[in-house]
Amino acid sequence: MSEKTLTIKIDGAEVKAKAGQTILEAAEEAGIYIPRLCYLKELSPHGSCRVCLVKVGGKFQTACTEPVVDGAEIENNTDEIKQIRRDIVDMLFVEGNHFCMFCEKSGNCELQAVAYRLGILAPKYPYLFPDAEIDGSHPDIFIDKNRCILCGRCVQASKDLDGKGVFEFVGRGPEKKLAVNAEAKLSDTNMDVVDKATDICPVGAIIKKRIGFATPVGQRTYDEKPIGSDIEQKKS
């Protein structure tokens, strides 16, 4: 990555960035939080969740994939963008079966935390209640597709970090779903509990067995501080 310094503006504030950085990377380095669900530093960004949507020169772009350009003016925290993000997160909730009060990922769930950050207490769209599969066949890992938001983290992590390719997407549009590289179930794959793919799910779709509620509710990651607080601390 080039060390050439560029200057951009995010919501009117001047931000120094490096050539080759994305908008999300430059913002994070400057202590500005941009909500995201599919992005993870260890993985190649692909903008599938659209939650990091920003406006660059009046055009919508995903901050995790859009490179910085010298002099660019970026809108991140406007009422328009916040409403779009709320609509996206609302739809993620109603397109799955998310019952936060019963989910052992509650308090550690990024979808739940982003919803709270955006001021969502209950989705405004009607629930679809899809008939989704669960897979408890593996001795150490539980898969609940009711909570899957199709972010693609596990697909990338299994392929690029674990070198296994345990997960893949099948189907298109409303029929798209997560599948494993076996004829039947997760226990037929070579997935291991220490694989990176078991740790990067932003929701409760991939859960390690026998550790549920080890950290009590009220003491979990986003129970104490809102999501993005760690990034914003860089400004103070």
Stockholm file with secondary structure:
# STOCKHOLM 1.0

chainA/1-236         MSEKTLTIKIDGAEVKAKAGQTILEAAEEAGIYIPRLCYLKELSPHGSCRVCLVKVGGKFQTACTEPVVDGAEIENNTDEIKQIRRDIVDMLFVEGNHFCMFCEKSGNCELQAVAYRLGILAPKYPYLFPDAEIDGSHPDIFIDKNRCILCGRCVQASKDLDGKGVFEFVGRGPEKKLAVNAEAKLSDTNMDVVDKATDICPVGAIIKKRIGFATPVGQRTYDEKPIGSDIEQKKS
#=GR chainA/1-236 SS CCCCEEEEEETTEEEEEETTCBHHHHHHHTTCCCCCSSCCTTSCCCCCSCTTEEEETTEEEETTTCBCCTTCEEECSCHHHHHHHHHHHHHHHHTTTCCGGGCTTTTTCHHHHHHHHTTCSSCSSCCCCCCCCEECCSSSEEEETTSCCCCCHHHHIIIIISSCCCEEEESCGGGCEEEESSSSCGGGSCCCTTSGGGTCCSSSSEEETTCTTSSCTTSSHHHHSCTTHHHHTTTC
#=GC SS_cons         CCCCEEEEEETTEEEEEETTCBHHHHHHHTTCCCCCSSCCTTSCCCCCSCTTEEEETTEEEETTTCBCCTTCEEECSCHHHHHHHHHHHHHHHHTTTCCGGGCTTTTTCHHHHHHHHTTCSSCSSCCCCCCCCEECCSSSEEEETTSCCCCCHHHHIIIIISSCCCEEEESCGGGCEEEESSSSCGGGSCCCTTSGGGTCCSSSSEEETTCTTSSCTTSSHHHHSCTTHHHHTTTC
//
